[in-house]
Structures are given as C-alpha cells and as structure tokens.
Amino acid sequence: MSKKAFYVTTPIYYVNAEPHIGHAYTTVIADFLARWHRLAGYDSYFLTGTDEHGEKIAQAAQKAGQEPQAFVDKVSNRFKEAWKKLCIEYNDFIRTTEPRHKKIVQEILQKVYDAGDIYYGEYEGHYCVGCERFLTDKELVDGRCPDHGTAPEKRKEGNYFFRMEKYREWLIDYINSHPDFIRPEGYRNEVLSILSEPIGDLSISRPRERVPWGIPIPWDENHVTYVWFDALINYVSALGYPDGKKFHRYWDSAWHLIGKDIIKPHAIFWPTMLKSAGIPIYKHLNVGGFLMGPDGRKMSKTLGNVVDPFDLSEKYGPDVVRYYLLSDVPYGQDAAVGESHLIARYNTDLANDLGNLLSRTITMIEKFSDGKIPAPGVAESPDDELIAMAESLPEKLETKISHMELNAAIREIWRFIGRANKYIDETMPWSLAKNPNQKERLNTVLYNLAEALRITAVHISPIMPNIPSKIFEQLGIADDKLSTWESVKKWGQLSPGLTVSRKEIIFPRIDEKAKAKEAEAKGKQKAKEDAKAEVKEEGANVITIEDFAKVELRIAEVLEAEKVKGADKLLKLQIKIGDERRQIVAGIAKHYTPEELVGKKIVVVANLKPAKLRGEVSQGMLLAASNEESLTLITVDRDIDSGARVK
C-alpha cells in the first residue's frame, strides 16, 4: 500500500534581513511536522527557502555596495547556516533567483494572461516600499502603513493587474465550505471580514526602469513581476509544476505555515492566483502569532528584549530550544518568549521529569538487576494504567497534531512521563528489592520503566532529534525496529536482557540564580561595548557620571547645515553660541534634512575637545532623544538667546 503524502512549507524568507526568532519558530514547527509525519508512516516532504527579488532587495544590495545577486547569495546562505544550528532537515531549499523557479513563474503568468485575467492599466496611490505594494486609504493608520509605521510614497505608474476581485465570491464560498482551510479559526474570520467588501484587482508588475531586479513579464520585457506573485509560486515550482512527479505526489496535501503579518497574500492573493491558473488549492493555511520579548512587548534592540534563538542554541543546545518553542507557545497566539522562560521549562520538564525518570530507572536496574533489563512477570495494577496510557498515546498525538494543537500534543507526552514517575513512587522498587518473594514484581516494574523510556524516546524524536539516541544508548538499545511508530502502538516490544549503562546526565539542572547573575553581567558588559561602539561610529566623546557636573550645556542656533560626503548618517552644522561660531558633525542625517535644521535653537555640549569625523572637525555634541524608530533633537523656544546656559 502506498504511503499517505504530507507536504509542509515555511514562508520563503525575505533576504533583506538576518534570520531571527520569528523565522526560527516557524521553521522549527515545520521541521517537527515533517519529522512527526515521517515517523507516523507518511511520505513527508518539507520545503523552505528564500525570497530574493524586489525593490527592497535592490535597495539593500545598493546600501551594502554589492550587486543584487551577490547580496542575495550571501544572505540566503546565512539562512541555511542558521537552520543547521537548529537541526532543521528540509527536503528542498528553494531560491526565487533559481532558473527552475523563474521558468514556472513565467509559465503561470502566461497561463493567467491567456485566460484573460491580466490587463494593463495606470494606477495612482499610496505605495509602501516595505510592503512593496499599493495600500488603500482604509489600510492606512494615521496616514501610515500599519506594518512598517512609515508614510507611503505617492506614486503613479502603469502596471499589469490581476483580476483578483473576479474571484472574491468564489473564495468566500470556498472558505465557508472548507472550515479548516485557514487555521486557527480567528484568522479564518479575519480573512472573511476582508472579503466582505470589494478587494479590487492586484498590481502584479513593476516598471523595469524603476525595479530592474525581478523576473521579466513574459509578454512585456519592460516590466518585472511583483514580488508576491513571484514568491508565492515557489510552493509549486519547487515540486516541478506542472508535470513533476513531486507535484502530483505532494501538492494536494500541502500545509502552509506563515506568520499572521503575511496572511493577506497567502489567504487571498495565492488562492485566487491558483484558481485562475487552474491549479488545485492547497490543503491548510496555518497562521502563527507573533513572538514578543520576555516583557510582553514587541522585541527591539532599544528595549533590550530581543531573544536570539541561535545564541540560546549555542548555550543550551538545539534540542532544548526546539522543545521550548514547541511546548511553550500555543500555535496561533502571540506569546512572550525569553531565556528565563526557557530555563523554567527546561528545569521542570526536561531536568525534573524526563531527566529524573531516566536517571532513576538506569540506577535501579543497575542496582537491583545487575545492570540488565529484566524479563517482566505478570502485569498488575497500577501497571495497567501506565500501559493503557502508552498504547493510547499515538492516536492522541495524531489527533492533536492534525489540528495544529502542537503544545497540547507535547503535554500528552509529558503526562505519560509524569505517570511513569508516579509509577516509581507507587511501586517503590527499593522496597520490593528487600523482599525475595517480590523478585518477579520488581522485575516487572523495572521492565515497565525501561519500556516507558523507550516509548518516550520515540515520541520525542521529532521534537528533540538528538536526545532519543542518548536514551537508547543508556538503555542498551541498538535495534532500529524499536524506534519506529509501529513499535510504540503495542506495549512490550523491548527485549529483556539488554545491558544498561549510566552515561552523561542528559539534562543537568540549570541554576536559575547563577544564570541570571551571569546574564546580568554579560548584559552590562554588552551595553558598555555597544556604547563604546556607537561612540566610535559617531566619533563622539564619552562623558562619565563623574564628569557630568563639568558638562557645559549651552543654547546654540543652527546657521547652516549640509550632508557630509560619503557618510549616510552625518550632517555638518554651522552653529552660533552667543558671538562664537562653531562646527558640529552629528549622526542625524536619517532623521533631519539640512533645510529643516536651519534656524532651530538646539542644546549642545560646549566644553568638549574637538574631534574629527570623516575628516571634518566637530566642536561639540548636540542633545537628542530617541527610540527604536525615530530621533528628535532637544530644542528650545526661539526667544531664548543663543549662548544661554542650560541649568
């Protein structure tokens, strides 16, 4: 009988930024699902990759002083390196700059064009470079893009449009007739709300003279494909659409995993594109929430609450990070994550529960059974409850995982581990060992504990791929048949007589207080290093608390301002402090234009030694306030004379 197929995809990650915890979370989930389905007997296929076209990429490459292809090659490779650190095993890594992808994008474009669903038109509207699309007035919040917080550009240009509105009613009907198409349910309702009003047609090209970095429109070389129409097609181009064996094998079983910030392209653009092209619709769209900092706020370097999964992997190992992300975050919900949360989960679940069960079992078999797993006698209560729980576990996991209740599935495994620990307390093997008449009973208990550990090791293999082999080694198991899905459906597959051996403590307990102190010390050191680095970058002078009393703050009037050649961040200001004229160089070019500074009354530190920045003399520092996104100069009312002392 042919195996059932399973196909899981992550979004292909945009290469204008480094891999971060949001990428890691989605990719770990995809890897878990691929491994679990493979374990459970499915023909499982896992796709991830990188999205490498578009205006943002061209701008990022230009800023880095590189050609776009060299830039995307470098960043795409960083994603591959990152996934190695988290033990991600994908079947394919698609890049949108690959010939196999470009070919399919152009074929699908031509197919949709030939169907009459693409037309040329002119459009004028609010264009967000971050989103790489036009935004409607309704989408703007206080005149800004809600995702990027920036004011969109006013643009008017000729583009090709996809008749997306034509398929709105069809999509509403499809979603209503397939209740589990978009999961969790809250996101399904969100999409239906968007579709309750006209969605308009979708601009799917950009003039090549403005955005040269993209896939050419097949019937018009003067236009390149809009990045979303290009990127979404990766899910079928990677399978060799339309004739590839993989496409026919896997596509009908496709599960897409995305973050909620890209729900509209995946839930509206993509299904309507597929419908127009005559391609079957994917099976599930699974939408994850946002990961917040440990303080529950959006992560930002300014707030100091950024969680780096790759640093955590270096510190605690990839298996621990994977377990934490999968077990601690309910899929689909926003959740706070952080190192302290990881440590708490580690100590409770891994060190206390699983680690103690393994240590106690191996120790008792060595002490009471000469280091060999004994043959069981007749099972008695409370053995029946432990055995029944083990044999019902595969079906429970399949039900929960099929509904994307991932952390609930892991809780089921840990309930079984908890039952095994309780079993030790109930049967008290140390007491049984004192009574020769209880030898058979003791053997049964020790065998059951070893079998419980084997079954646990099989179930956790998709979560923590490196841990099961360590448990098997301590149990003396070398037979691969004991690590299969079939072997956990029926109790008693473990052969007696295997020699156990205590090895390393797999999950040594973490001292939270010591870690907190260590983290605090490292945080302080990093803050100092960051401050020094920033000072070095801007060429500023360091002022300590002890020196603060000596600081002379004065009001200065900006007379002239201009950009410093070859320095994106720097502006050169000519200022007046009383009757004295000075020059200050400041890293504020991304926040102020030279024109808007002239005439401002600002606050400067007037008694610093001159410093040189990019060959320009700077005779002081100016005062400003900043957050993650903006910087504002400290200014005063115009009726205060320049040169006045700030007290």
C-alpha positions as CSV (number, residue, x, y, z in Angstrom):
1,M,0.0,0.0,0.0
2,S,1.3,3.5,-0.9
3,K,2.1,5.8,2.0
4,K,-0.1,8.8,2.6
5,A,1.7,12.0,1.4
6,F,2.4,15.1,3.6
7,Y,3.8,18.4,2.3
8,V,4.8,21.2,4.7
9,T,6.2,24.6,3.7
10,T,7.5,27.7,5.6
11,P,7.2,31.1,4.0
12,I,10.3,31.7,1.9
13,Y,12.1,34.3,3.9
14,Y,12.9,37.7,2.5
15,V,16.7,38.2,2.4
16,N,16.8,41.9,3.3
17,A,17.3,40.9,7.0
18,E,19.1,38.3,9.1
19,P,17.3,35.1,10.4
20,H,15.6,35.9,13.6
21,I,13.4,34.1,16.2
22,G,10.2,34.5,14.2
23,H,11.9,32.7,11.3
24,A,13.3,30.1,13.7
25,Y,9.9,29.4,15.3
26,T,8.0,28.8,12.1
27,T,10.9,26.6,10.7
28,V,11.2,24.5,13.8
29,I,7.4,23.8,13.7
30,A,7.7,22.8,10.0
31,D,10.6,20.6,10.8
32,F,8.7,19.0,13.7
33,L,5.7,18.3,11.5
34,A,7.8,16.8,8.7
35,R,9.6,14.5,11.2
36,W,6.5,13.5,13.0
37,H,4.6,12.7,9.9
38,R,7.6,10.7,8.6
39,L,7.7,8.8,11.9
40,A,3.9,8.2,11.7
41,G,4.3,6.5,8.3
42,Y,3.7,9.4,5.9
43,D,5.7,10.1,2.8
44,S,6.8,13.5,4.2
45,Y,8.2,16.4,2.2
46,F,9.5,19.7,3.8
47,L,10.2,22.9,1.8
48,T,11.8,26.1,2.9
49,G,13.9,28.8,1.1
50,T,14.5,32.5,0.4
51,D,12.6,35.2,-1.4
52,E,15.2,37.2,-3.3
53,H,13.6,39.7,-5.7
54,G,12.0,43.1,-5.4
55,E,12.7,46.8,-4.7
56,K,13.7,46.3,-1.0
57,I,16.4,43.7,-2.0
58,A,17.8,46.0,-4.7
59,Q,18.0,48.9,-2.2
60,A,19.6,46.7,0.5
61,A,22.2,45.4,-2.0
62,Q,22.9,49.0,-3.1
63,K,23.4,50.1,0.5
64,A,25.7,47.1,1.1
65,G,27.7,48.2,-2.0
66,Q,27.0,44.9,-3.8
67,E,25.3,43.6,-6.9
68,P,21.9,42.1,-6.1
69,Q,22.9,38.5,-7.0
70,A,26.0,38.6,-4.8
71,F,24.0,40.1,-2.0
72,V,21.2,37.5,-2.1
73,D,23.7,34.7,-2.4
74,K,25.4,35.8,0.8
75,V,22.2,36.3,2.9
76,S,20.5,33.2,1.6
77,N,23.4,31.1,2.7
78,R,23.0,32.6,6.2
79,F,19.6,31.1,6.4
80,K,21.0,27.7,5.5
81,E,23.7,28.0,8.2
82,A,21.1,29.1,10.7
83,W,18.9,26.1,10.1
84,K,21.9,23.8,10.7
85,K,22.2,25.2,14.1
86,L,18.7,24.2,15.0
87,C,18.9,20.7,13.4
88,I,16.5,21.6,10.6
89,E,16.3,18.9,7.9
90,Y,14.5,20.2,4.9
91,N,14.0,18.2,1.7
92,D,14.4,21.2,-0.5
93,F,15.6,24.8,-0.2
94,I,14.1,26.9,-3.0
95,R,15.5,30.3,-4.0
96,T,13.5,32.6,-6.3
97,T,16.6,33.5,-8.3
98,E,16.9,29.9,-9.5
99,P,16.1,29.1,-13.1
100,R,13.7,26.4,-12.2
101,H,11.6,28.9,-10.3
102,K,11.8,31.7,-12.8
103,K,10.6,29.4,-15.6
104,I,7.5,28.3,-13.7
105,V,6.6,31.9,-12.7
106,Q,6.7,33.0,-16.3
107,E,4.6,29.9,-17.4
108,I,1.9,30.6,-14.8
109,L,1.9,34.3,-15.6
110,Q,1.4,33.4,-19.3
111,K,-1.4,31.0,-18.4
112,V,-3.3,33.6,-16.3
113,Y,-2.7,36.2,-19.0
114,D,-4.1,33.8,-21.7
115,A,-7.1,33.2,-19.5
116,G,-7.9,36.9,-19.7
117,D,-7.2,37.6,-16.0
118,I,-4.4,40.1,-16.5
119,Y,-4.7,43.5,-18.1
120,Y,-2.7,46.7,-18.3
121,G,-3.7,49.9,-16.5
122,E,-2.4,53.0,-14.8
123,Y,-2.7,53.4,-11.1
124,E,-2.1,56.2,-8.7
125,G,-2.0,55.6,-5.0
126,H,-0.1,55.2,-1.7
127,Y,2.9,52.9,-2.3
128,C,4.7,51.3,0.7
129,V,8.2,50.2,-0.2
130,G,8.3,47.9,2.8
131,C,5.2,46.0,1.7
132,E,6.1,46.5,-2.0
133,R,2.5,47.2,-2.9
134,F,-0.1,50.0,-3.1
135,L,-2.1,50.5,0.1
136,T,-5.8,51.6,0.2
137,D,-6.9,54.6,2.3
138,K,-8.7,52.1,4.5
139,E,-5.5,50.2,5.2
140,L,-3.6,53.3,6.4
141,V,-3.5,54.2,10.1
142,D,-3.0,57.9,10.7
143,G,-1.7,58.1,7.1
144,R,1.0,55.4,7.7
145,C,1.5,51.8,6.8
146,P,0.3,49.8,9.8
147,D,3.1,47.2,9.4
148,H,6.0,49.5,8.9
149,G,4.9,52.7,10.6
150,T,6.1,54.8,7.6
151,A,4.2,57.2,5.4
152,P,3.8,55.6,1.9
153,E,5.0,57.3,-1.2
154,K,2.6,58.9,-3.7
155,R,3.1,57.0,-6.9
156,K,1.5,56.9,-10.4
157,E,2.6,54.3,-12.9
158,G,1.4,51.8,-15.5
159,N,1.3,48.2,-14.3
160,Y,-0.2,44.9,-15.2
161,F,-3.2,43.9,-13.0
162,F,-4.6,40.5,-12.0
163,R,-8.4,40.4,-11.9
164,M,-8.4,39.3,-8.2
165,E,-11.8,40.8,-7.5
166,K,-13.3,38.4,-10.0
167,Y,-12.6,35.5,-7.6
168,R,-13.8,37.1,-4.4
169,E,-17.2,35.5,-4.2
170,W,-15.6,32.1,-5.2
171,L,-13.0,32.4,-2.4
172,I,-15.7,33.3,0.2
173,D,-17.7,30.2,-0.8
174,Y,-14.5,28.0,-0.7
175,I,-13.5,29.2,2.8
176,N,-17.1,28.7,4.1
177,S,-17.3,25.2,2.6
178,H,-13.8,24.2,4.0
179,P,-13.9,25.3,7.7
180,D,-10.4,24.1,8.4
181,F,-8.8,25.7,5.3
182,I,-7.5,28.6,7.4
183,R,-6.4,27.8,11.0
184,P,-6.9,28.8,13.8
185,E,-10.5,29.9,13.3
186,G,-9.8,33.5,14.3
187,Y,-7.7,34.1,11.3
188,R,-10.3,32.5,9.1
189,N,-12.8,35.0,10.3
190,E,-10.3,37.8,9.7
191,V,-10.0,36.8,6.1
192,L,-13.7,36.6,5.6
193,S,-14.0,40.1,7.0
194,I,-11.6,41.4,4.5
195,L,-13.5,39.6,1.7
196,S,-16.8,41.0,2.8
197,E,-16.0,44.2,0.8
198,P,-14.5,44.6,-2.7
199,I,-10.8,43.7,-2.7
200,G,-10.0,45.2,-6.1
201,D,-7.5,43.9,-8.6
202,L,-3.9,43.2,-7.8
203,S,-1.0,45.1,-9.4
204,I,1.4,42.3,-10.4
205,S,4.2,44.1,-12.3
206,R,6.7,46.9,-11.8
207,P,8.3,49.0,-14.5
208,R,11.7,47.6,-15.1
209,E,13.3,51.0,-15.3
210,R,12.4,51.5,-11.7
211,V,12.7,48.0,-10.3
212,P,15.2,46.1,-12.6
213,W,15.7,43.3,-10.0
214,G,12.9,40.8,-10.8
215,I,11.5,38.2,-13.2
216,P,10.6,39.7,-16.5
217,I,6.9,39.6,-17.6
218,P,6.9,37.0,-20.4
219,W,4.9,39.2,-22.9
220,D,6.5,42.5,-21.9
221,E,10.2,42.7,-21.1
222,N,9.8,46.3,-19.8
223,H,8.1,45.0,-16.7
224,V,9.2,42.7,-13.9
225,T,6.9,40.5,-11.8
226,Y,5.6,41.9,-8.5
227,V,7.4,40.1,-5.7
228,W,4.4,38.4,-4.2
229,F,3.2,37.0,-7.5
230,D,6.7,35.7,-7.9
231,A,7.3,34.4,-4.4
232,L,4.1,32.5,-3.7
233,I,4.7,30.3,-6.8
234,N,7.7,28.8,-5.0
235,Y,5.3,26.3,-3.3
236,V,4.6,24.6,-6.7
237,S,7.8,25.5,-8.6
238,A,9.8,23.5,-6.1
239,L,7.7,20.5,-6.8
240,G,8.3,20.7,-10.6
241,Y,4.8,22.0,-11.6
242,P,3.1,21.1,-13.8
243,D,4.4,17.7,-14.8
244,G,6.8,16.8,-12.0
245,K,6.2,13.6,-10.0
246,K,6.6,15.5,-6.8
247,F,3.9,17.9,-7.7
248,H,1.4,15.2,-8.4
249,R,2.5,13.3,-5.3
250,Y,2.6,16.1,-2.7
251,W,0.6,19.2,-3.7
252,D,-2.9,18.0,-2.6
253,S,-1.6,17.5,0.9
254,A,0.1,20.9,1.3
255,W,0.2,22.6,4.7
256,H,1.5,26.2,4.5
257,L,2.9,27.7,7.7
258,I,3.0,31.5,7.9
259,G,3.1,34.4,10.4
260,K,0.0,36.5,10.7
261,D,1.7,39.5,9.2
262,I,1.5,37.9,5.7
263,I,-2.0,36.4,5.9
264,K,-3.5,38.6,3.1
265,P,-1.1,37.4,0.4
266,H,-1.4,33.8,1.4
267,A,-5.1,33.7,2.1
268,I,-6.3,36.0,-0.7
269,F,-3.7,36.6,-3.4
270,W,-2.5,32.9,-3.6
271,P,-5.8,31.1,-3.7
272,T,-7.2,33.4,-6.4
273,M,-3.9,33.0,-8.4
274,L,-4.3,29.2,-8.2
275,K,-7.9,29.3,-9.2
276,S,-7.1,31.5,-12.2
277,A,-4.2,29.2,-13.2
278,G,-6.4,26.0,-12.8
279,I,-4.2,24.7,-10.0
280,P,-5.8,22.8,-7.1
281,I,-5.9,24.8,-3.8
282,Y,-3.6,23.8,-1.0
283,K,-5.0,21.9,2.0
284,H,-4.3,24.1,5.0
285,L,-3.1,27.6,5.8
286,N,-1.7,27.6,9.3
287,V,-1.2,31.0,10.8
288,G,1.1,31.6,13.7
289,G,1.1,34.6,16.1
290,F,3.9,37.0,17.0
291,L,6.7,36.2,19.5
292,M,7.1,39.1,21.9
293,G,10.0,39.9,24.2
294,P,10.1,38.4,27.7
295,D,8.4,41.6,29.0
296,G,5.5,41.0,26.6
297,R,6.4,44.0,24.4
298,K,7.5,43.9,20.8
299,M,11.1,43.0,20.5
300,S,13.5,45.8,19.8
301,K,17.2,46.5,20.4
302,T,16.4,49.7,22.1
303,L,14.3,48.0,24.7
304,G,17.0,45.3,25.1
305,N,14.4,42.5,24.9
306,V,15.5,40.8,21.7
307,V,15.7,37.0,22.0
308,D,18.3,35.3,19.7
309,P,17.4,31.6,19.2
310,F,20.9,30.9,17.8
311,D,22.6,32.3,20.9
312,L,20.3,30.2,23.0
313,S,21.1,27.2,20.9
314,E,24.8,27.7,21.4
315,K,24.2,28.0,25.2
316,Y,21.7,25.2,25.8
317,G,21.8,23.1,22.7
318,P,19.3,23.0,19.7
319,D,17.1,20.3,21.2
320,V,16.3,22.5,24.3
321,V,15.5,25.5,22.1
322,R,13.3,23.4,19.8
323,Y,11.5,21.8,22.8
324,Y,10.9,25.2,24.4
325,L,9.5,26.8,21.3
326,L,7.2,23.9,20.5
327,S,6.0,23.3,24.0
328,D,5.7,26.8,25.5
329,V,4.0,28.7,22.6
330,P,0.3,27.8,21.7
331,Y,0.3,27.9,17.9
332,G,-1.6,30.8,16.5
333,Q,-1.3,33.0,19.6
334,D,1.0,35.9,20.4
335,A,3.4,34.8,23.2
336,A,6.2,36.2,25.3
337,V,9.5,34.3,25.0
338,G,12.8,34.7,26.7
339,E,15.7,32.9,28.3
340,S,14.2,32.8,31.8
341,H,11.1,31.2,30.4
342,L,13.3,28.6,28.6
343,I,15.2,27.8,31.8
344,A,11.9,27.3,33.8
345,R,10.5,25.0,31.1
346,Y,13.9,23.1,31.0
347,N,14.2,22.6,34.7
348,T,10.5,21.5,35.1
349,D,10.0,19.3,32.0
350,L,13.5,18.1,31.0
351,A,15.6,18.0,34.1
352,N,12.9,17.1,36.7
353,D,10.5,15.0,34.7
354,L,12.4,13.2,31.8
355,G,15.9,13.5,33.2
356,N,15.0,12.1,36.6
357,L,12.9,9.3,35.1
358,L,15.9,8.2,33.0
359,S,18.4,8.6,35.9
360,R,16.3,6.7,38.5
361,T,15.4,3.9,36.1
362,I,19.0,3.2,35.0
363,T,20.2,3.4,38.6
364,M,17.6,0.9,39.9
365,I,18.2,-1.5,37.0
366,E,22.0,-1.4,37.8
367,K,21.4,-1.8,41.5
368,F,18.6,-4.4,41.6
369,S,19.0,-6.3,38.3
370,D,22.8,-6.5,37.7
371,G,22.6,-3.8,35.1
372,K,20.3,-5.8,32.7
373,I,16.7,-5.1,31.8
374,P,14.8,-8.0,33.4
375,A,12.0,-10.0,31.9
376,P,8.6,-8.9,33.2
377,G,6.3,-11.0,35.2
378,V,2.5,-10.7,35.2
379,A,1.4,-7.1,35.0
380,E,-0.7,-5.9,37.9
381,S,-2.3,-2.7,38.9
382,P,-1.1,0.1,38.7
383,D,0.8,-1.2,35.6
384,D,-2.4,-1.4,33.6
385,E,-2.9,2.4,33.7
386,L,0.7,3.0,32.6
387,I,0.3,0.5,29.7
388,A,-3.1,1.9,28.6
389,M,-1.7,5.4,28.6
390,A,1.2,4.4,26.4
391,E,-0.9,2.5,23.9
392,S,-3.4,5.3,23.5
393,L,-0.7,8.0,23.1
394,P,-0.1,7.6,19.3
395,E,-3.8,8.2,18.5
396,K,-4.0,11.2,20.8
397,L,-0.9,12.8,19.2
398,E,-2.2,12.2,15.7
399,T,-5.5,13.9,16.6
400,K,-3.9,17.0,18.2
401,I,-1.1,17.4,15.6
402,S,-3.6,17.2,12.8
403,H,-5.4,20.2,14.3
404,M,-2.2,22.1,14.9
405,E,-2.5,21.7,18.7
406,L,1.2,21.2,19.0
407,N,1.9,22.2,22.6
408,A,-1.1,20.2,23.7
409,A,0.3,17.1,21.9
410,I,3.6,17.6,23.8
411,R,1.7,17.9,27.0
412,E,0.2,14.4,26.3
413,I,3.8,13.0,26.1
414,W,4.7,14.7,29.4
415,R,1.6,13.4,31.1
416,F,2.8,9.9,30.2
417,I,6.3,10.8,31.6
418,G,4.6,12.1,34.8
419,R,2.6,8.8,35.1
420,A,5.9,6.8,34.8
421,N,7.5,8.9,37.6
422,K,4.4,8.4,39.7
423,Y,4.6,4.7,39.0
424,I,8.0,4.6,40.7
425,D,6.6,6.2,43.8
426,E,3.6,3.8,43.8
427,T,5.5,0.6,43.3
428,M,8.6,1.6,45.4
429,P,11.2,-0.7,43.8
430,W,13.6,-0.2,46.6
431,S,11.1,-1.8,49.0
432,L,10.4,-4.7,46.6
433,A,14.2,-5.4,46.4
434,K,14.3,-6.1,50.1
435,N,11.8,-9.0,49.8
436,P,12.9,-12.1,47.8
437,N,9.3,-13.0,47.3
438,Q,8.8,-9.8,45.3
439,K,11.5,-10.5,42.8
440,E,9.1,-11.1,39.9
441,R,7.1,-8.0,40.8
442,L,10.4,-6.0,40.9
443,N,11.4,-7.3,37.5
444,T,8.0,-6.2,36.1
445,V,8.3,-2.7,37.5
446,L,11.9,-2.3,36.2
447,Y,11.0,-3.6,32.7
448,N,7.9,-1.3,32.6
449,L,10.1,1.7,33.4
450,A,12.6,0.8,30.7
451,E,9.8,0.3,28.2
452,A,8.2,3.6,29.2
453,L,11.5,5.4,28.5
454,R,11.8,3.7,25.1
455,I,8.3,4.8,24.1
456,T,9.0,8.3,25.3
457,A,12.3,8.4,23.3
458,V,10.4,7.5,20.1
459,H,7.7,10.1,20.7
460,I,10.1,13.0,21.4
461,S,12.3,12.3,18.3
462,P,10.6,14.9,16.1
463,I,10.9,17.4,18.9
464,M,14.5,16.8,20.0
465,P,16.2,14.7,17.3
466,N,19.5,14.3,19.2
467,I,18.1,13.1,22.5
468,P,16.5,9.7,21.7
469,S,19.8,8.1,20.7
470,K,21.2,9.1,24.1
471,I,18.3,7.5,25.9
472,F,18.6,4.4,23.7
473,E,22.3,4.2,24.4
474,Q,21.7,4.2,28.2
475,L,19.0,1.5,27.8
476,G,21.4,-0.6,25.6
477,I,19.0,-0.5,22.6
478,A,20.7,-0.9,19.2
479,D,17.7,-2.3,17.2
480,D,16.2,0.3,14.8
481,K,12.9,-1.5,14.8
482,L,12.4,-0.3,18.4
483,S,12.4,3.3,17.2
484,T,9.5,3.0,14.8
485,W,6.0,4.2,15.0
486,E,4.6,0.7,14.9
487,S,6.8,-0.2,17.9
488,V,5.0,2.3,20.2
489,K,1.5,1.2,19.4
490,K,1.8,-2.0,21.4
491,W,3.4,-2.4,24.8
492,G,6.2,-4.9,25.5
493,Q,8.4,-4.6,22.3
494,L,11.6,-4.1,24.4
495,S,13.6,-7.3,24.6
496,P,14.8,-8.3,28.2
497,G,18.5,-8.8,28.8
498,L,19.8,-5.6,27.4
499,T,22.6,-4.1,29.4
500,V,22.0,-0.5,30.6
501,S,24.8,2.0,31.4
502,R,24.8,5.3,33.1
503,K,26.3,7.9,30.8
504,E,26.1,11.7,30.9
505,I,23.3,13.4,32.7
506,I,21.3,14.4,29.6
507,F,19.5,17.3,31.3
508,P,21.6,18.7,34.2
509,R,19.6,21.2,36.2
510,I,20.2,24.8,35.5
511,D,20.9,27.1,38.4
512,E,18.5,30.0,37.6
513,K,20.0,32.5,40.0
514,A,23.5,31.8,38.7
515,K,22.3,32.1,35.2
516,A,20.5,35.3,36.0
517,K,23.7,36.8,37.5
518,E,25.7,35.6,34.6
519,A,23.2,37.1,32.1
520,E,23.1,40.4,34.0
521,A,26.9,40.6,34.0
522,K,27.0,39.8,30.3
523,G,24.2,42.3,29.6
524,K,26.1,45.1,31.4
525,Q,29.3,44.2,29.6
526,K,27.5,44.2,26.2
527,A,25.8,47.5,27.0
528,K,29.3,49.0,27.6
529,E,30.6,47.5,24.4
530,D,27.6,48.7,22.4
531,A,28.0,52.2,23.9
532,K,31.7,52.3,23.0
533,A,31.0,51.0,19.5
534,E,28.3,53.7,19.0
535,V,30.7,56.4,20.3
536,K,33.4,55.1,17.9
537,E,31.0,55.0,15.0
538,E,29.7,58.6,15.6
539,G,33.1,59.8,16.7
540,A,31.7,61.3,19.9
541,N,33.3,61.8,23.3
542,V,32.4,59.7,26.3
543,I,31.1,61.5,29.3
544,T,31.0,59.6,32.6
545,I,28.7,60.3,35.5
546,E,31.7,61.7,37.4
547,D,32.3,64.2,34.7
548,F,28.7,65.2,34.3
549,A,29.0,68.1,36.8
550,K,31.6,69.6,34.5
551,V,29.4,69.4,31.4
552,E,28.6,72.9,30.0
553,L,25.3,72.9,28.2
554,R,24.5,75.9,26.0
555,I,21.8,77.0,23.6
556,A,23.0,77.2,20.0
557,E,21.4,78.4,16.8
558,V,21.8,76.5,13.6
559,L,23.0,78.8,10.9
560,E,23.8,76.3,8.1
561,A,23.5,72.6,7.6
562,E,24.7,70.1,4.9
563,K,25.4,66.4,4.4
564,V,28.9,65.0,4.9
565,K,30.1,63.5,1.7
566,G,30.5,59.7,1.8
567,A,28.7,59.4,5.2
568,D,25.0,58.5,5.1
569,K,24.4,59.2,8.8
570,L,26.3,62.5,9.2
571,L,25.3,66.2,8.9
572,K,27.7,69.1,9.2
573,L,26.1,72.0,11.1
574,Q,27.4,75.6,11.4
575,I,26.1,76.9,14.8
576,K,26.3,80.1,16.8
577,I,26.8,80.0,20.5
578,G,26.5,83.6,21.6
579,D,29.0,85.5,19.5
580,E,31.1,82.4,18.8
581,R,30.7,80.4,15.6
582,R,31.4,76.6,15.6
583,Q,31.0,73.5,13.5
584,I,29.4,70.3,14.8
585,V,29.2,67.0,13.0
586,A,26.2,64.8,14.1
587,G,24.8,61.4,13.1
588,I,21.2,62.7,12.4
589,A,21.0,62.6,8.6
590,K,18.4,59.9,8.6
591,H,16.1,61.9,10.9
592,Y,16.5,65.5,9.6
593,T,17.1,67.2,6.3
594,P,19.6,70.1,6.3
595,E,16.9,72.5,5.4
596,E,14.7,71.8,8.4
597,L,17.5,72.4,10.8
598,V,18.4,75.9,9.8
599,G,17.1,78.4,12.4
600,K,16.5,75.8,15.2
601,K,17.6,76.6,18.7
602,I,19.3,73.4,20.0
603,V,21.2,72.3,23.1
604,V,24.9,71.5,22.8
605,V,27.7,70.3,25.0
606,A,30.0,73.3,24.6
607,N,33.2,72.4,26.5
608,L,34.4,69.2,24.7
609,K,37.7,68.8,23.0
610,P,37.3,68.9,19.2
611,A,37.1,65.5,17.4
612,K,37.4,64.5,13.8
613,L,34.6,62.7,11.9
614,R,35.2,61.6,8.3
615,G,37.9,64.3,8.1
616,E,35.5,67.1,9.4
617,V,36.2,68.8,12.8
618,S,33.4,68.6,15.3
619,Q,33.4,71.1,18.1
620,G,30.8,69.7,20.5
621,M,27.8,67.4,20.8
622,L,24.1,68.1,20.4
623,L,21.4,66.6,22.6
624,A,18.6,64.4,21.3
625,A,16.0,61.9,22.4
626,S,15.5,58.6,20.5
627,N,13.5,55.4,20.4
628,E,13.8,52.4,18.0
629,E,12.3,54.2,15.1
630,S,13.0,57.9,15.4
631,L,15.2,60.6,16.9
632,T,14.3,64.1,18.0
633,L,16.6,67.0,18.8
634,I,16.2,68.8,22.1
635,T,15.1,72.3,21.1
636,V,14.0,75.4,23.0
637,D,11.8,78.4,22.3
638,R,13.1,81.0,19.9
639,D,13.0,83.9,22.4
640,I,16.0,82.3,24.3
641,D,19.3,83.8,23.1
642,S,22.0,81.5,21.7
643,G,24.8,81.1,24.2
644,A,22.4,80.9,27.2
645,R,23.5,78.4,29.8
646,V,21.2,75.3,30.4
647,K,20.9,74.7,34.1
